[in-house]
Amino acid sequence: MDIYLIFKIAAVGIIVSVVGQILKASGREEQAFLAGLAGLILVLTWVVPYIADLFQMINNLFQW
């Protein structure tokens, strides 16, 4: 796993957190929820290929 992936995930988390707090303070809870959901989907698109590779490696490990 790349260390840059961890940094990108952390950056998205910080940005989503700040945007969410600003939106909640201005009374726009729905947009804050959508911003958090968009951040989650973005991070999942980055992480899912690594999880698929992990399952493939585990599958190959236990095959005879």
PDB file of N, CA, C, O and CB in Angstrom:
ATOM      1  N   MET A   1       0.847  -1.174   0.000  1.00  0.00           N
ATOM      2  CA  MET A   1       0.000   0.000   0.000  1.00  0.00           C
ATOM      3  C   MET A   1       0.892   1.237   0.000  1.00  0.00           C
ATOM      4  O   MET A   1       1.913   1.293   0.686  1.00  0.00           O
ATOM      5  CB  MET A   1      -0.963  -0.002   1.220  1.00  0.00           C
ATOM      6  N   ASP A   2       0.490   2.190  -0.762  1.00  0.00           N
ATOM      7  CA  ASP A   2       1.229   3.438  -0.859  1.00  0.00           C
ATOM      8  C   ASP A   2       1.031   4.288   0.386  1.00  0.00           C
ATOM      9  O   ASP A   2      -0.062   4.327   0.951  1.00  0.00           O
ATOM     10  CB  ASP A   2       0.803   4.211  -2.097  1.00  0.00           C
ATOM     11  N   ILE A   3       2.081   4.964   0.809  1.00  0.00           N
ATOM     12  CA  ILE A   3       1.946   5.916   1.903  1.00  0.00           C
ATOM     13  C   ILE A   3       1.158   7.141   1.423  1.00  0.00           C
ATOM     14  O   ILE A   3       0.519   7.836   2.213  1.00  0.00           O
ATOM     15  CB  ILE A   3       3.341   6.333   2.443  1.00  0.00           C
ATOM     16  N   TYR A   4       1.222   7.388   0.095  1.00  0.00           N
ATOM     17  CA  TYR A   4       0.489   8.516  -0.456  1.00  0.00           C
ATOM     18  C   TYR A   4      -1.015   8.305  -0.374  1.00  0.00           C
ATOM     19  O   TYR A   4      -1.772   9.267  -0.247  1.00  0.00           O
ATOM     20  CB  TYR A   4       0.900   8.753  -1.894  1.00  0.00           C
ATOM     21  N   LEU A   5      -1.450   7.058  -0.444  1.00  0.00           N
ATOM     22  CA  LEU A   5      -2.873   6.760  -0.292  1.00  0.00           C
ATOM     23  C   LEU A   5      -3.349   7.146   1.103  1.00  0.00           C
ATOM     24  O   LEU A   5      -4.437   7.700   1.261  1.00  0.00           O
ATOM     25  CB  LEU A   5      -3.147   5.269  -0.558  1.00  0.00           C
ATOM     26  N   ILE A   6      -2.540   6.854   2.105  1.00  0.00           N
ATOM     27  CA  ILE A   6      -2.905   7.221   3.476  1.00  0.00           C
ATOM     28  C   ILE A   6      -2.967   8.735   3.626  1.00  0.00           C
ATOM     29  O   ILE A   6      -3.862   9.259   4.290  1.00  0.00           O
ATOM     30  CB  ILE A   6      -1.902   6.627   4.483  1.00  0.00           C
ATOM     31  N   PHE A   7      -2.027   9.434   3.018  1.00  0.00           N
ATOM     32  CA  PHE A   7      -2.048  10.897   3.077  1.00  0.00           C
ATOM     33  C   PHE A   7      -3.270  11.465   2.359  1.00  0.00           C
ATOM     34  O   PHE A   7      -3.870  12.432   2.828  1.00  0.00           O
ATOM     35  CB  PHE A   7      -0.768  11.471   2.464  1.00  0.00           C
ATOM     36  N   LYS A   8      -3.644  10.868   1.218  1.00  0.00           N
ATOM     37  CA  LYS A   8      -4.817  11.341   0.487  1.00  0.00           C
ATOM     38  C   LYS A   8      -6.086  11.109   1.301  1.00  0.00           C
ATOM     39  O   LYS A   8      -6.969  11.966   1.333  1.00  0.00           O
ATOM     40  CB  LYS A   8      -4.922  10.638  -0.876  1.00  0.00           C
ATOM     41  N   ILE A   9      -6.179   9.961   1.954  1.00  0.00           N
ATOM     42  CA  ILE A   9      -7.353   9.674   2.778  1.00  0.00           C
ATOM     43  C   ILE A   9      -7.425  10.653   3.945  1.00  0.00           C
ATOM     44  O   ILE A   9      -8.505  11.140   4.278  1.00  0.00           O
ATOM     45  CB  ILE A   9      -7.315   8.216   3.298  1.00  0.00           C
ATOM     46  N   ALA A  10      -6.295  10.943   4.563  1.00  0.00           N
ATOM     47  CA  ALA A  10      -6.270  11.907   5.664  1.00  0.00           C
ATOM     48  C   ALA A  10      -6.668  13.300   5.190  1.00  0.00           C
ATOM     49  O   ALA A  10      -7.401  14.009   5.879  1.00  0.00           O
ATOM     50  CB  ALA A  10      -4.882  11.950   6.301  1.00  0.00           C
ATOM     51  N   ALA A  11      -6.185  13.689   4.017  1.00  0.00           N
ATOM     52  CA  ALA A  11      -6.528  15.010   3.481  1.00  0.00           C
ATOM     53  C   ALA A  11      -8.016  15.112   3.185  1.00  0.00           C
ATOM     54  O   ALA A  11      -8.638  16.133   3.479  1.00  0.00           O
ATOM     55  CB  ALA A  11      -5.722  15.300   2.210  1.00  0.00           C
ATOM     56  N   VAL A  12      -8.591  14.068   2.610  1.00  0.00           N
ATOM     57  CA  VAL A  12     -10.026  14.080   2.337  1.00  0.00           C
ATOM     58  C   VAL A  12     -10.803  14.151   3.649  1.00  0.00           C
ATOM     59  O   VAL A  12     -11.803  14.863   3.738  1.00  0.00           O
ATOM     60  CB  VAL A  12     -10.441  12.829   1.527  1.00  0.00           C
ATOM     61  N   GLY A  13     -10.354  13.421   4.663  1.00  0.00           N
ATOM     62  CA  GLY A  13     -11.022  13.458   5.960  1.00  0.00           C
ATOM     63  C   GLY A  13     -11.001  14.839   6.580  1.00  0.00           C
ATOM     64  O   GLY A  13     -12.009  15.296   7.119  1.00  0.00           O
ATOM     65  N   ILE A  14      -9.860  15.508   6.506  1.00  0.00           N
ATOM     66  CA  ILE A  14      -9.755  16.865   7.060  1.00  0.00           C
ATOM     67  C   ILE A  14     -10.639  17.830   6.297  1.00  0.00           C
ATOM     68  O   ILE A  14     -11.346  18.635   6.902  1.00  0.00           O
ATOM     69  CB  ILE A  14      -8.303  17.353   7.031  1.00  0.00           C
ATOM     70  N   ILE A  15     -10.608  17.761   4.981  1.00  0.00           N
ATOM     71  CA  ILE A  15     -11.414  18.675   4.161  1.00  0.00           C
ATOM     72  C   ILE A  15     -12.902  18.452   4.397  1.00  0.00           C
ATOM     73  O   ILE A  15     -13.659  19.410   4.554  1.00  0.00           O
ATOM     74  CB  ILE A  15     -11.085  18.494   2.670  1.00  0.00           C
ATOM     75  N   VAL A  16     -13.325  17.188   4.423  1.00  0.00           N
ATOM     76  CA  VAL A  16     -14.738  16.888   4.637  1.00  0.00           C
ATOM     77  C   VAL A  16     -15.169  17.340   6.025  1.00  0.00           C
ATOM     78  O   VAL A  16     -16.282  17.839   6.197  1.00  0.00           O
ATOM     79  CB  VAL A  16     -15.008  15.385   4.455  1.00  0.00           C
ATOM     80  N   SER A  17     -14.304  17.171   7.011  1.00  0.00           N
ATOM     81  CA  SER A  17     -14.627  17.593   8.365  1.00  0.00           C
ATOM     82  C   SER A  17     -14.820  19.111   8.451  1.00  0.00           C
ATOM     83  O   SER A  17     -15.775  19.587   9.065  1.00  0.00           O
ATOM     84  CB  SER A  17     -13.529  17.148   9.326  1.00  0.00           C
ATOM     85  N   VAL A  18     -13.922  19.851   7.843  1.00  0.00           N
ATOM     86  CA  VAL A  18     -14.027  21.317   7.871  1.00  0.00           C
ATOM     87  C   VAL A  18     -15.269  21.784   7.123  1.00  0.00           C
ATOM     88  O   VAL A  18     -16.019  22.629   7.611  1.00  0.00           O
ATOM     89  CB  VAL A  18     -12.768  21.965   7.259  1.00  0.00           C
ATOM     90  N   VAL A  19     -15.478  21.225   5.937  1.00  0.00           N
ATOM     91  CA  VAL A  19     -16.661  21.617   5.155  1.00  0.00           C
ATOM     92  C   VAL A  19     -17.934  21.252   5.894  1.00  0.00           C
ATOM     93  O   VAL A  19     -18.892  22.025   5.902  1.00  0.00           O
ATOM     94  CB  VAL A  19     -16.648  20.947   3.769  1.00  0.00           C
ATOM     95  N   GLY A  20     -17.952  20.074   6.519  1.00  0.00           N
ATOM     96  CA  GLY A  20     -19.128  19.651   7.273  1.00  0.00           C
ATOM     97  C   GLY A  20     -19.419  20.568   8.444  1.00  0.00           C
ATOM     98  O   GLY A  20     -20.577  20.897   8.699  1.00  0.00           O
ATOM     99  N   GLN A  21     -18.387  20.987   9.160  1.00  0.00           N
ATOM    100  CA  GLN A  21     -18.589  21.885  10.293  1.00  0.00           C
ATOM    101  C   GLN A  21     -19.085  23.254   9.835  1.00  0.00           C
ATOM    102  O   GLN A  21     -19.941  23.855  10.483  1.00  0.00           O
ATOM    103  CB  GLN A  21     -17.292  22.037  11.085  1.00  0.00           C
ATOM    104  N   ILE A  22     -18.558  23.735   8.739  1.00  0.00           N
ATOM    105  CA  ILE A  22     -19.009  25.032   8.210  1.00  0.00           C
ATOM    106  C   ILE A  22     -20.469  24.946   7.776  1.00  0.00           C
ATOM    107  O   ILE A  22     -21.264  25.838   8.070  1.00  0.00           O
ATOM    108  CB  ILE A  22     -18.121  25.480   7.017  1.00  0.00           C
ATOM    109  N   LEU A  23     -20.815  23.875   7.081  1.00  0.00           N
ATOM    110  CA  LEU A  23     -22.189  23.718   6.620  1.00  0.00           C
ATOM    111  C   LEU A  23     -23.159  23.535   7.785  1.00  0.00           C
ATOM    112  O   LEU A  23     -24.266  24.073   7.758  1.00  0.00           O
ATOM    113  CB  LEU A  23     -22.290  22.535   5.669  1.00  0.00           C
ATOM    114  N   LYS A  24     -22.756  22.782   8.806  1.00  0.00           N
ATOM    115  CA  LYS A  24     -23.628  22.597   9.965  1.00  0.00           C
ATOM    116  C   LYS A  24     -23.823  23.894  10.726  1.00  0.00           C
ATOM    117  O   LYS A  24     -24.915  24.161  11.228  1.00  0.00           O
ATOM    118  CB  LYS A  24     -23.059  21.536  10.891  1.00  0.00           C
ATOM    119  N   ALA A  25     -22.774  24.706  10.817  1.00  0.00           N
ATOM    120  CA  ALA A  25     -22.874  25.980  11.529  1.00  0.00           C
ATOM    121  C   ALA A  25     -23.788  26.953  10.803  1.00  0.00           C
ATOM    122  O   ALA A  25     -24.396  27.819  11.431  1.00  0.00           O
ATOM    123  CB  ALA A  25     -21.494  26.599  11.703  1.00  0.00           C
ATOM    124  N   SER A  26     -23.890  26.819   9.496  1.00  0.00           N
ATOM    125  CA  SER A  26     -24.759  27.711   8.731  1.00  0.00           C
ATOM    126  C   SER A  26     -26.162  27.134   8.564  1.00  0.00           C
ATOM    127  O   SER A  26     -26.990  27.715   7.861  1.00  0.00           O
ATOM    128  CB  SER A  26     -24.150  27.989   7.364  1.00  0.00           C
ATOM    129  N   GLY A  27     -26.437  25.998   9.202  1.00  0.00           N
ATOM    130  CA  GLY A  27     -27.783  25.438   9.164  1.00  0.00           C
ATOM    131  C   GLY A  27     -28.086  24.577   7.962  1.00  0.00           C
ATOM    132  O   GLY A  27     -29.254  24.365   7.637  1.00  0.00           O
ATOM    133  N   ARG A  28     -27.085  24.084   7.306  1.00  0.00           N
ATOM    134  CA  ARG A  28     -27.280  23.246   6.117  1.00  0.00           C
ATOM    135  C   ARG A  28     -26.818  21.820   6.412  1.00  0.00           C
ATOM    136  O   ARG A  28     -25.817  21.349   5.873  1.00  0.00           O
ATOM    137  CB  ARG A  28     -26.510  23.828   4.895  1.00  0.00           C
ATOM    138  N   GLU A  29     -27.570  21.150   7.279  1.00  0.00           N
ATOM    139  CA  GLU A  29     -27.200  19.805   7.691  1.00  0.00           C
ATOM    140  C   GLU A  29     -27.267  18.807   6.541  1.00  0.00           C
ATOM    141  O   GLU A  29     -26.468  17.872   6.484  1.00  0.00           O
ATOM    142  CB  GLU A  29     -28.095  19.349   8.814  1.00  0.00           C
ATOM    143  N   GLU A  30     -28.213  18.999   5.628  1.00  0.00           N
ATOM    144  CA  GLU A  30     -28.349  18.062   4.505  1.00  0.00           C
ATOM    145  C   GLU A  30     -27.127  18.113   3.594  1.00  0.00           C
ATOM    146  O   GLU A  30     -26.625  17.079   3.154  1.00  0.00           O
ATOM    147  CB  GLU A  30     -29.619  18.375   3.697  1.00  0.00           C
ATOM    148  N   GLN A  31     -26.654  19.324   3.315  1.00  0.00           N
ATOM    149  CA  GLN A  31     -25.463  19.446   2.477  1.00  0.00           C
ATOM    150  C   GLN A  31     -24.222  18.913   3.198  1.00  0.00           C
ATOM    151  O   GLN A  31     -23.323  18.367   2.559  1.00  0.00           O
ATOM    152  CB  GLN A  31     -25.248  20.910   2.069  1.00  0.00           C
ATOM    153  N   ALA A  32     -24.170  19.070   4.527  1.00  0.00           N
ATOM    154  CA  ALA A  32     -23.044  18.526   5.289  1.00  0.00           C
ATOM    155  C   ALA A  32     -23.044  17.006   5.208  1.00  0.00           C
ATOM    156  O   ALA A  32     -21.989  16.387   5.069  1.00  0.00           O
ATOM    157  CB  ALA A  32     -23.105  18.986   6.764  1.00  0.00           C
ATOM    158  N   PHE A  33     -24.221  16.409   5.295  1.00  0.00           N
ATOM    159  CA  PHE A  33     -24.322  14.956   5.158  1.00  0.00           C
ATOM    160  C   PHE A  33     -23.878  14.514   3.770  1.00  0.00           C
ATOM    161  O   PHE A  33     -23.159  13.523   3.637  1.00  0.00           O
ATOM    162  CB  PHE A  33     -25.759  14.486   5.428  1.00  0.00           C
ATOM    163  N   LEU A  34     -24.293  15.229   2.746  1.00  0.00           N
ATOM    164  CA  LEU A  34     -23.921  14.873   1.380  1.00  0.00           C
ATOM    165  C   LEU A  34     -22.413  15.054   1.146  1.00  0.00           C
ATOM    166  O   LEU A  34     -21.801  14.283   0.407  1.00  0.00           O
ATOM    167  CB  LEU A  34     -24.719  15.722   0.379  1.00  0.00           C
ATOM    168  N   ALA A  35     -21.827  16.063   1.770  1.00  0.00           N
ATOM    169  CA  ALA A  35     -20.378  16.252   1.647  1.00  0.00           C
ATOM    170  C   ALA A  35     -19.640  15.080   2.295  1.00  0.00           C
ATOM    171  O   ALA A  35     -18.657  14.587   1.744  1.00  0.00           O
ATOM    172  CB  ALA A  35     -19.941  17.594   2.296  1.00  0.00           C
ATOM    173  N   GLY A  36     -20.102  14.640   3.446  1.00  0.00           N
ATOM    174  CA  GLY A  36     -19.497  13.488   4.093  1.00  0.00           C
ATOM    175  C   GLY A  36     -19.665  12.224   3.284  1.00  0.00           C
ATOM    176  O   GLY A  36     -18.745  11.413   3.184  1.00  0.00           O
ATOM    177  N   LEU A  37     -20.847  12.056   2.702  1.00  0.00           N
ATOM    178  CA  LEU A  37     -21.101  10.894   1.861  1.00  0.00           C
ATOM    179  C   LEU A  37     -20.219  10.910   0.613  1.00  0.00           C
ATOM    180  O   LEU A  37     -19.714   9.868   0.196  1.00  0.00           O
ATOM    181  CB  LEU A  37     -22.575  10.841   1.464  1.00  0.00           C
ATOM    182  N   ALA A  38     -20.036  12.074   0.023  1.00  0.00           N
ATOM    183  CA  ALA A  38     -19.164  12.185  -1.156  1.00  0.00           C
ATOM    184  C   ALA A  38     -17.719  11.849  -0.790  1.00  0.00           C
ATOM    185  O   ALA A  38     -17.024  11.192  -1.565  1.00  0.00           O
ATOM    186  CB  ALA A  38     -19.244  13.608  -1.758  1.00  0.00           C
ATOM    187  N   GLY A  39     -17.266  12.287   0.365  1.00  0.00           N
ATOM    188  CA  GLY A  39     -15.917  11.949   0.808  1.00  0.00           C
ATOM    189  C   GLY A  39     -15.758  10.457   1.033  1.00  0.00           C
ATOM    190  O   GLY A  39     -14.730   9.878   0.684  1.00  0.00           O
ATOM    191  N   LEU A  40     -16.772   9.835   1.616  1.00  0.00           N
ATOM    192  CA  LEU A  40     -16.730   8.393   1.845  1.00  0.00           C
ATOM    193  C   LEU A  40     -16.666   7.626   0.528  1.00  0.00           C
ATOM    194  O   LEU A  40     -15.884   6.685   0.393  1.00  0.00           O
ATOM    195  CB  LEU A  40     -17.950   7.948   2.651  1.00  0.00           C
ATOM    196  N   ILE A  41     -17.477   8.022  -0.431  1.00  0.00           N
ATOM    197  CA  ILE A  41     -17.484   7.350  -1.733  1.00  0.00           C
ATOM    198  C   ILE A  41     -16.142   7.531  -2.438  1.00  0.00           C
ATOM    199  O   ILE A  41     -15.640   6.599  -3.066  1.00  0.00           O
ATOM    200  CB  ILE A  41     -18.628   7.891  -2.615  1.00  0.00           C
ATOM    201  N   LEU A  42     -15.568   8.709  -2.339  1.00  0.00           N
ATOM    202  CA  LEU A  42     -14.271   8.968  -2.956  1.00  0.00           C
ATOM    203  C   LEU A  42     -13.189   8.068  -2.356  1.00  0.00           C
ATOM    204  O   LEU A  42     -12.394   7.475  -3.085  1.00  0.00           O
ATOM    205  CB  LEU A  42     -13.886  10.444  -2.786  1.00  0.00           C
ATOM    206  N   VAL A  43     -13.166   7.971  -1.038  1.00  0.00           N
ATOM    207  CA  VAL A  43     -12.164   7.135  -0.377  1.00  0.00           C
ATOM    208  C   VAL A  43     -12.400   5.658  -0.703  1.00  0.00           C
ATOM    209  O   VAL A  43     -11.443   4.908  -0.900  1.00  0.00           O
ATOM    210  CB  VAL A  43     -12.194   7.360   1.152  1.00  0.00           C
ATOM    211  N   LEU A  44     -13.648   5.241  -0.760  1.00  0.00           N
ATOM    212  CA  LEU A  44     -13.932   3.846  -1.082  1.00  0.00           C
ATOM    213  C   LEU A  44     -13.477   3.486  -2.487  1.00  0.00           C
ATOM    214  O   LEU A  44     -13.022   2.366  -2.720  1.00  0.00           O
ATOM    215  CB  LEU A  44     -15.414   3.566  -0.934  1.00  0.00           C
ATOM    216  N   THR A  45     -13.593   4.420  -3.426  1.00  0.00           N
ATOM    217  CA  THR A  45     -13.119   4.127  -4.782  1.00  0.00           C
ATOM    218  C   THR A  45     -11.600   3.938  -4.810  1.00  0.00           C
ATOM    219  O   THR A  45     -11.076   3.245  -5.683  1.00  0.00           O
ATOM    220  CB  THR A  45     -13.527   5.255  -5.745  1.00  0.00           C
ATOM    221  N   TRP A  46     -10.898   4.548  -3.865  1.00  0.00           N
ATOM    222  CA  TRP A  46      -9.455   4.369  -3.798  1.00  0.00           C
ATOM    223  C   TRP A  46      -9.083   3.076  -3.088  1.00  0.00           C
ATOM    224  O   TRP A  46      -8.079   2.453  -3.435  1.00  0.00           O
ATOM    225  CB  TRP A  46      -8.814   5.549  -3.094  1.00  0.00           C
ATOM    226  N   VAL A  47      -9.874   2.659  -2.100  1.00  0.00           N
ATOM    227  CA  VAL A  47      -9.497   1.549  -1.227  1.00  0.00           C
ATOM    228  C   VAL A  47      -9.978   0.197  -1.751  1.00  0.00           C
ATOM    229  O   VAL A  47      -9.319  -0.817  -1.522  1.00  0.00           O
ATOM    230  CB  VAL A  47     -10.049   1.779   0.159  1.00  0.00           C
ATOM    231  N   VAL A  48     -11.104   0.164  -2.445  1.00  0.00           N
ATOM    232  CA  VAL A  48     -11.693  -1.109  -2.888  1.00  0.00           C
ATOM    233  C   VAL A  48     -10.730  -1.943  -3.741  1.00  0.00           C
ATOM    234  O   VAL A  48     -10.691  -3.158  -3.546  1.00  0.00           O
ATOM    235  CB  VAL A  48     -12.966  -0.841  -3.679  1.00  0.00           C
ATOM    236  N   PRO A  49      -9.960  -1.385  -4.661  1.00  0.00           N
ATOM    237  CA  PRO A  49      -9.009  -2.235  -5.403  1.00  0.00           C
ATOM    238  C   PRO A  49      -7.976  -2.918  -4.506  1.00  0.00           C
ATOM    239  O   PRO A  49      -7.594  -4.059  -4.767  1.00  0.00           O
ATOM    240  CB  PRO A  49      -8.287  -1.403  -6.443  1.00  0.00           C
ATOM    241  N   TYR A  50      -7.522  -2.241  -3.461  1.00  0.00           N
ATOM    242  CA  TYR A  50      -6.575  -2.860  -2.537  1.00  0.00           C
ATOM    243  C   TYR A  50      -7.233  -4.001  -1.763  1.00  0.00           C
ATOM    244  O   TYR A  50      -6.600  -5.027  -1.512  1.00  0.00           O
ATOM    245  CB  TYR A  50      -6.015  -1.811  -1.564  1.00  0.00           C
ATOM    246  N   ILE A  51      -8.493  -3.828  -1.385  1.00  0.00           N
ATOM    247  CA  ILE A  51      -9.208  -4.898  -0.684  1.00  0.00           C
ATOM    248  C   ILE A  51      -9.418  -6.093  -1.613  1.00  0.00           C
ATOM    249  O   ILE A  51      -9.292  -7.240  -1.185  1.00  0.00           O
ATOM    250  CB  ILE A  51     -10.567  -4.386  -0.150  1.00  0.00           C
ATOM    251  N   ALA A  52      -9.734  -5.834  -2.870  1.00  0.00           N
ATOM    252  CA  ALA A  52      -9.892  -6.927  -3.832  1.00  0.00           C
ATOM    253  C   ALA A  52      -8.584  -7.680  -4.017  1.00  0.00           C
ATOM    254  O   ALA A  52      -8.583  -8.908  -4.102  1.00  0.00           O
ATOM    255  CB  ALA A  52     -10.386  -6.391  -5.180  1.00  0.00           C
ATOM    256  N   ASP A  53      -7.474  -6.962  -4.081  1.00  0.00           N
ATOM    257  CA  ASP A  53      -6.165  -7.625  -4.188  1.00  0.00           C
ATOM    258  C   ASP A  53      -5.859  -8.465  -2.950  1.00  0.00           C
ATOM    259  O   ASP A  53      -5.292  -9.553  -3.058  1.00  0.00           O
ATOM    260  CB  ASP A  53      -5.057  -6.584  -4.395  1.00  0.00           C
ATOM    261  N   LEU A  54      -6.231  -7.962  -1.782  1.00  0.00           N
ATOM    262  CA  LEU A  54      -6.017  -8.711  -0.558  1.00  0.00           C
ATOM    263  C   LEU A  54      -6.794 -10.020  -0.572  1.00  0.00           C
ATOM    264  O   LEU A  54      -6.244 -11.069  -0.240  1.00  0.00           O
ATOM    265  CB  LEU A  54      -6.415  -7.877   0.647  1.00  0.00           C
ATOM    266  N   PHE A  55      -8.061  -9.969  -0.951  1.00  0.00           N
ATOM    267  CA  PHE A  55      -8.859 -11.191  -1.016  1.00  0.00           C
ATOM    268  C   PHE A  55      -8.303 -12.161  -2.057  1.00  0.00           C
ATOM    269  O   PHE A  55      -8.338 -13.374  -1.850  1.00  0.00           O
ATOM    270  CB  PHE A  55     -10.317 -10.857  -1.337  1.00  0.00           C
ATOM    271  N   GLN A  56      -7.799 -11.646  -3.157  1.00  0.00           N
ATOM    272  CA  GLN A  56      -7.203 -12.509  -4.177  1.00  0.00           C
ATOM    273  C   GLN A  56      -5.939 -13.188  -3.659  1.00  0.00           C
ATOM    274  O   GLN A  56      -5.718 -14.371  -3.917  1.00  0.00           O
ATOM    275  CB  GLN A  56      -6.883 -11.701  -5.436  1.00  0.00           C
ATOM    276  N   MET A  57      -5.117 -12.451  -2.936  1.00  0.00           N
ATOM    277  CA  MET A  57      -3.908 -13.043  -2.361  1.00  0.00           C
ATOM    278  C   MET A  57      -4.258 -14.103  -1.323  1.00  0.00           C
ATOM    279  O   MET A  57      -3.615 -15.151  -1.273  1.00  0.00           O
ATOM    280  CB  MET A  57      -3.028 -11.958  -1.729  1.00  0.00           C
ATOM    281  N   ILE A  58      -5.265 -13.845  -0.495  1.00  0.00           N
ATOM    282  CA  ILE A  58      -5.685 -14.838   0.498  1.00  0.00           C
ATOM    283  C   ILE A  58      -6.243 -16.072  -0.192  1.00  0.00           C
ATOM    284  O   ILE A  58      -5.986 -17.197   0.236  1.00  0.00           O
ATOM    285  CB  ILE A  58      -6.736 -14.243   1.457  1.00  0.00           C
ATOM    286  N   ASN A  59      -7.003 -15.865  -1.254  1.00  0.00           N
ATOM    287  CA  ASN A  59      -7.549 -16.991  -2.011  1.00  0.00           C
ATOM    288  C   ASN A  59      -6.421 -17.831  -2.614  1.00  0.00           C
ATOM    289  O   ASN A  59      -6.465 -19.060  -2.560  1.00  0.00           O
ATOM    290  CB  ASN A  59      -8.494 -16.488  -3.122  1.00  0.00           C
ATOM    291  N   ASN A  60      -5.425 -17.180  -3.180  1.00  0.00           N
ATOM    292  CA  ASN A  60      -4.298 -17.899  -3.758  1.00  0.00           C
ATOM    293  C   ASN A  60      -3.473 -18.619  -2.701  1.00  0.00           C
ATOM    294  O   ASN A  60      -2.901 -19.675  -2.970  1.00  0.00           O
ATOM    295  CB  ASN A  60      -3.419 -16.947  -4.532  1.00  0.00           C
ATOM    296  N   LEU A  61      -3.410 -18.058  -1.512  1.00  0.00           N
ATOM    297  CA  LEU A  61      -2.642 -18.662  -0.442  1.00  0.00           C
ATOM    298  C   LEU A  61      -3.239 -19.990   0.007  1.00  0.00           C
ATOM    299  O   LEU A  61      -2.506 -20.933   0.309  1.00  0.00           O
ATOM    300  CB  LEU A  61      -2.552 -17.714   0.727  1.00  0.00           C
ATOM    301  N   PHE A  62      -4.572 -20.066   0.053  1.00  0.00           N
ATOM    302  CA  PHE A  62      -5.220 -21.262   0.568  1.00  0.00           C
ATOM    303  C   PHE A  62      -5.662 -22.250  -0.511  1.00  0.00           C
ATOM    304  O   PHE A  62      -6.300 -23.256  -0.201  1.00  0.00           O
ATOM    305  CB  PHE A  62      -6.397 -20.868   1.381  1.00  0.00           C
ATOM    306  N   GLN A  63      -5.333 -21.975  -1.767  1.00  0.00           N
ATOM    307  CA  GLN A  63      -5.640 -22.934  -2.824  1.00  0.00           C
ATOM    308  C   GLN A  63      -4.566 -24.008  -2.865  1.00  0.00           C
ATOM    309  O   GLN A  63      -3.394 -23.734  -2.605  1.00  0.00           O
ATOM    310  CB  GLN A  63      -5.757 -22.229  -4.193  1.00  0.00           C
ATOM    311  N   TRP A  64      -4.968 -25.231  -3.193  1.00  0.00           N
ATOM    312  CA  TRP A  64      -4.015 -26.331  -3.291  1.00  0.00           C
ATOM    313  C   TRP A  64      -3.552 -26.457  -4.671  1.00  0.00           C
ATOM    314  O   TRP A  64      -2.737 -27.330  -4.971  1.00  0.00           O
ATOM    315  CB  TRP A  64      -4.601 -27.627  -2.829  1.00  0.00           C
TER     316      TRP A  64
END
